[in-house]
Amino acid sequence: MSHDAPYEIHMYAAVAKMGATGRYPAGEQHPLLVFLKQDPDSEHDFDMAMEVAQRNGWTDVDFTKAGTLPADAGENHVEPFHGCYMAAVQDGESILVYDTPVKAAPPKNKPANPT
């Protein structure tokens, strides 16, 4: 991808729970990455990233960070990132789910260890 490409790939890191039907047990929480093809210099589109995650069966999606990948990221042939990047270029979106589940974070606005 050249530096003057008509798009850029944004990547969104999140932790989410598997819904009622999917590849993992319902309620199991996994880290995931959502890749979106967006217009150059656009803001991160968390609404679209959420839609992609939910369409893939994930609920309670908690985004932890987002970034715009460098223009030469498509030249990195390390899998599974290369496949996800190229799928986002071709299809507009892709998602990478890490197989190892993680523990749920403590509920927000509540103390982690009530006294």
JOUR-V231015 format. One record per pair of residues at least 12 apart in sequence whose C-alpha atoms are under 8 Angstrom apart, sorted by the first residue. I is the first residue (numbers start at 1). J is the second residue. If there is no record, write none. Layout:
i=(I,I)
j=(J,J)
//
This chain:
i=(1,1,1,1,1,2,2,3,3,5,5,6,6,7,7,7,7,8,8,8,8,8,8,8,8,9,9,9,9,9,9,9,9,9,10,10,10,10,10,10,10,10,10,11,11,11,11,11,11,11,11,12,12,12,12,12,12,12,12,12,12,13,13,13,13,13,13,13,13,14,14,14,14,14,14,14,14,15,15,15,15,15,15,15,15,16,16,16,16,16,16,16,16,16,17,17,17,17,17,17,18,18,18,18,19,19,19,20,21,22,28,28,29,29,29,29,30,30,30,30,30,30,31,31,31,31,32,32,32,32,33,33,33,34,34,34,34,34,34,34,35,35,35,35,35,35,35,36,36,36,36,36,37,37,37,37,38,44,44,52,52,52,53,73,74,80,84)
j=(71,72,73,74,75,71,72,71,72,40,71,39,40,37,38,39,40,37,38,39,40,41,68,69,71,35,36,37,38,68,69,85,88,89,35,36,37,38,44,66,67,68,69,33,34,35,36,66,67,68,69,33,34,35,46,49,63,64,65,66,67,31,32,33,34,63,64,65,66,31,32,33,61,62,63,64,65,29,30,31,32,61,62,63,64,29,30,31,32,58,59,60,61,62,29,30,58,59,60,61,30,57,58,59,57,58,59,57,57,57,101,102,101,102,103,104,97,98,99,100,101,102,97,98,101,102,95,96,97,98,95,96,97,49,52,53,93,94,95,96,49,84,85,88,93,94,95,49,88,92,93,94,88,89,92,93,92,66,67,93,94,95,95,85,86,96,96)
//
